[in-house]
Amino acid sequence: MRELGDLLAAAGAHREGGRIWSEATRSFSLENGAEAISTCFSEVALHRYEDALEVTEAEPLVAYAASLLAHRPEILSRLRTLAEERLAREGALRIGKEAGLFAARRAPLSEGAGGQ
């Protein structure tokens, strides 16, 4: 949801210390998850799901941002203004979503390993 992050940054969320995504979200991602999972599994495959949000009204976007930035009315006000300006200019905001599934499998136990 990079586009939302860009709008929030333009509204001042990063500059003013607003925390948007948690550390856990940044530490495990589609880009690095296979490496982390491969320490426990012999086969790991990533299946991406291409998806996006098409936002046609500012208020649902501002309400979602409010759940991320509680008690930051000045940022939410700027976000509302930026979103309304973009909607007036472009008709809709497209916000890409990075989603996927890791499918993993352990190697079969060799004969004699782990008892009978």
N, C-alpha and C positions, 0 to 999 in steps of 0.2 A: 504494500500500500504506500509505495514511495511518493505518489502524487499527494496523498494526504499529509505525509510528513513534510513535503515541500511547502504546502499551504500553511501548515502549522508553524514552520520555521519562518515563513514570510510574515506571519501574524505575531512573531516574537517568542514563540514557545521555547525554542532552543536558547536564544540569547538571554532570556529572562529566567532560565533555570527550570522551565517546564520539562518534566520527565514524560516522554511519550511512550516508549516501549521499555519493558522491563529488561533487566540484565539477562534473565533466563531466555527471553525471546532472541536476544542478540547472540547468545553463546551457542545455541543449537539452531541450525537453519537447514534449508534444502541444500545449501552450498557446502556445508561442512558435516552434515549429519551422517552421511555414508561412512566417512572416516571414523567417526565416534562409534557407530554401530558395528563396524567391521572388527572391533577389538573383541567382540563376543560372538560374531557370526562369520561363517566362511563365505557366504554369498549375500550380497546386499544389492538391491536394485531400487532405483528411484523412479517412481511413476508420477510425473507432473500432471496437474489438473489446471488447464488454462482457464482463467476466469477473470471477470472484472465487474466492478460496480459502475452503474451509470446513475449519477446523482443529478436530479432535475430540480431539487429544492434545497435551499441553504439550511433550513432548520434541522432536518434529520442529521446532516453532517455536523452541525454545531452541537446537537444533542450527543452524538457519539463522541465528539471531541471533549465535551464536558465530562464524560465518564472517564476520560484519560487525564484531564487537567482540572480536577475539582478545585473550586475556590480560585479560579483564574479568570474572572469576568472580563478583564481588559483584553486578554488574548482571545477569548471567545467572541468578543465584540468585533475585534479586528478580523478574525476568521470569517465571521458572518459577512462583513463588508466585502472582503476579498472574494468569498464564494459568490455573493450576489453579483459582483462586478463580472466575474468569469461567466456565470450563468447567463447574464444579460448579453455578453459578447459571444459566447459559444453555444448556448442553449442547453448544454449538459457538461458535467465533469466526469471524465472516465478515470476511474481509480483501479489500476491493475492489482490483482491479488496473486500472491505467490503461494500456491498450495500444492501439496503432493503427499505421497505415501511411500514410505520405505518398506519394502518387502524383504525379509531376511530369513535365511535358513542356516541351520547349523550343519556342519559336516557330519555324516553318519559315523557312529562309533565303529572303530575297527573291531574285528573279531578278537575276542579275548579281553577287550577293554571293558572295564566296568562290571565284570562278573558275567553271570549267565542270563 
